[in-house]
């Protein structure tokens, strides 16, 4: 994984010192909240319903065990003993005291971490595939490009004050595990005539106006990606709305300008950008790529796994994915125990995952956009010992991509923007479907919950999505069906009138019953929905 050089460290240390001074002036009354707000947001510090919330950047979701242990330390010392892993592969702390914030940032800086550009109208955390570098079907490891884009976008003078926040995802497999086309810019690494480059999608996003990003270029050479993205953002910065934040995202610009005209202007700008020498030299690309060399795998390991323990076999079937290196496996650690809060982990659990990463996965782990954790390099011979350790810490739930593997935002329990609670609904649904046999019968079924139209829970991309709204002062929940954030990307459609908290749980169950009654061999929930349409579901829900 990438290691800071002297420039990275100096940049982060300088920001910590600057924010410490700003915070001291705020606490002394020398800055008003209105003056302080943009300063704290530049450092990932939000003021939520009950306390400050700090969002820590985890570039493309990759962490070392040392960094993970620091996250546990922060949860113990400064929060209420837990952290919340998010859909941007970051971590949030919900109970931060303002006076502690500079010390937290200083602690993070000691392990090459920060909270810069996790808020504000700038380029946010670059996200990627949690299986990057180990997926058998990838063209190339997407993390070197993600790291290059992190460096390019950090403190970019032209893109620090964009019309609205901006999100980029990079993948390298036909199987999209990062919801790439629901980003402002989505990048898929592809190969053309033996040369690796990028296919570019622009104008995706969720929120109140969900859109799927259209493809605007089928190939940009790897060495020119920075110039091309610079052109994409320049056109957006030039024409994006600044008078109405609800129409300020690039998806609105691409939609209103039209894909063809937007693309024409980008190509014109790109021709100019290539003359400015913005793309890094080959030596720099090689320097970054060297940080992502494969670990020293053992050769000649067996691919056999002893599955005589039935519970272990269930976990392997659910949580273990194929690895490109013989004798190794990718392990998905669920942060979705039945009755738990999706994405939450205690400091003890975070510490344990760090220790397991050091012991079993070459000191590396990944945060997923589905709010789980991945150990990317585990020997198959070590799987049983790893599982036993996870089971003992309530981290052995076997529900990857099943109905209880729910994405949920913090909702009205924490967020000042939310209209309804997400966490209790997620917990009730997980309890309703707690039987693992029932979950397995339903198969792949991705359920996602947002507490407001901002869609932090990705409800538009759920096979079943739930949106919390305020209906005359009462929490109400709309049900959506047919969404997907994967390579078969689609947006969920609202079934009809909403439900109360208990009613939405019943509605989810009815939707699964319609699926079971209508599916054909091998069909997932989303496949059956696409084949039979909305009508049978509406009849069951509202008859």
Secondary structure, DSSP 8 states (H G I E B T S, - for coil): -----HHHHHHHHHHHHHHHHHHHHHHTTSS-HHHHHHHHHTTTEEE-SSSEEEEE--GGGEEEHHHHHHHHHHHHHHSSSEEEE-TTS-EEEEEE-HHHHHHHHHHHHTTT---TTSSSSSB---EE-TTTTT-TT-SS-SHHHHHHHHHHHTT-TTSSS-SS-B-EEEE-SSS-SS-GGGSSEEEEEEEETTEEEEEEEE--B-TTS-B--EEEEEEEEGGGHHHHHHHHHHHHHHHS-SS-GGG-SHHHHHHHH-HHHHHHHHHHHHHHHTTTT-S--HHHHHHHHHTT------SS--------SHHHHHHHHHHEEE-SSTTEEEEEE----TTS-TTEEEHHHHHHHHHHHHHHSTTEEEE-TTS-EEEEEEEGGGHHHHHHHHHHTT-----TTSTTS-EE--GGGT-TT-SS-SHHHHHHHHHHT--HHHHHHH-S--EEEESSTT-TT-GGG-SEEEEEEEETTEEEEEEEES-B-STT-B--EE-SS-B-HHHHHHHHHHHHHHHHHH--TT--HHHHHHHH-SHHHHHHHH-
